[in-house]
Amino acid sequence: MMKWVLVFVLLIGGIGYFGYKALVTYGANKLVNEVSTQIVDSKDIDKLMDDPDIEQYVEDGKDLDSLAKEKDLPFHTKEKAMKTVINKVGLDQLKEMKNKALDGVSPEERKEMETTLEEKLSPKEMKALKLVALKEIKKRQQAQ
């Protein structure tokens, strides 16, 4: 009897773990897609490209993941970025930002969102977040 209980608990735990991973991946994809289409514009890409390190890596055709590792940034995948942002900013505030983005973002609201992120995230986390955004934008451009 105890063996069946243990098997049941492990099964439920495994389903919960993989369900959580799938949910975070889905949420990260959805959030990145919405944010990149609603908030990020060509000025943001130009601003990111003004960083000499990033510009050199992109021009050389190198992978931005290697730049993140070289700069010792805390994350370089959108899933880890999502987890970090959820932990630091909070799910409620992220939902509020997402809803604003869906309704269209004014320059003031955009500045407010950037300020919120800069207050909650460290400079290395912000740089990592920008690299993840740039990586996703580049993927989207290559797919088109």
N, C-alpha and C positions, 0 to 999 in steps of 0.2 A: 504493500500500500504506500509506504513512504517513497519507494522508487518512482511510482506514478506521479506523486505530488511533485517530486523533484523534476521529473521530465516535463510536467505541465508548467512549472515555474520557469524552467529554462526556455521552453518553447515560447511562452508569453514574453519573457525578457528579450529573446532574440527577435521576435516580431516587433516589439516596442522599439528596440535599438535600430533595426533596419527601417522601420517606419519613420522614426525620427530623422535618420540620415536622409531618407527620400524627401521628407517634408522640408528639411533645411535646403537641400539641393533645389527643389522646386521653388521654394520661396526666394532663394538667392537668384535663380534665373529670372523669375518674374520681376523682382525688384530691380535688378540690373537692367532688364529690358525697358521697364517703365521709366526709370530714372534716366537712362541714356537717351531715350527718345523724347522725353519731356523736358529735361533739365539741361543736359549736356549739349552744348552747341559748338560750332567751329571755333569760337573764341576760347572755350575751355581746352579744346584740343591744342590750339596754338599755344596757350599758356603752358600746358604740359610739355609741349615740344620745345619750349624756351629753356627748359632744364638741359644743360649741356650733356649730362650723362645719358638722359633718355634720348635726346636727339642723336647722339653718337651710336647708341645701340640700335635704334630704328634704322638709321642710315646704313649701318653695317649689316643689317638683316639678322642681328642676334636676337635671341629670345629674351623677353623682358623678365622671365622667371630668373634667369641667371643674374640679371641686374639686381633683382630683389634679394637674392642670396648674397651677392657681392656687397651690397649696402647693409646687410644684416637687418632687413626689414622684417617685422613680425609675421607677415603673411604675404602670400602671392597668389592665392586662389580665391575665387569669388565666394566659395563656401566658408572658408576661414574668415574672409572679410565680413561676411554676413554675421557669423557668430560673434566676432569682435564688436561690430557695430551694435548688434542687439544687446550684448552685455553692457556696453558702455553708454549707449544712447537710450536704450529702452524700447520695448516693442510698441508701447502706446505712442511715443513720440515719432517713431518710424512710420506707424500707420497714419498719423496726422500729416507727416511730410508727404507720404505717398498720395493721400487724398488731395492735398494741395496740388501735387504734380499732375494728377489726373484732370483737375479743373483748369489747368494752365497756370503757369508760374509767372508772376510779375517780377521785375528786377529786385524789388524790395523783399519779396518773399524768398527769392533765390539767395539774396545776401543773408537773410535771417537763417536759412537752412545751413549755409556755409559756416556762419558764425556758431551755430549750435554744434555742428560737427567739430569745428576747430576747438571749441571749449571742452568737449567731451573726449576727444581723441588726442593722443600725443602727436608731435610733429612726424615721428617715424610712421605712426599708424596712418596719418593723413597722406604721407607720400606713398605708402603701400596701397592705400585705397585708390589714389589717383592712378597708380600703375595698373591696378586691376581694372579700373574703368577704361584706361587706354587700351589694355589688352583686349577687352571685350569689344570695344569700338573697332579696333583693327580686325578682329575676327568677323564682325558684322560686315565691314567694308569688303573683306576678301570673299565673303559668301555671296555678295551681290553681283 
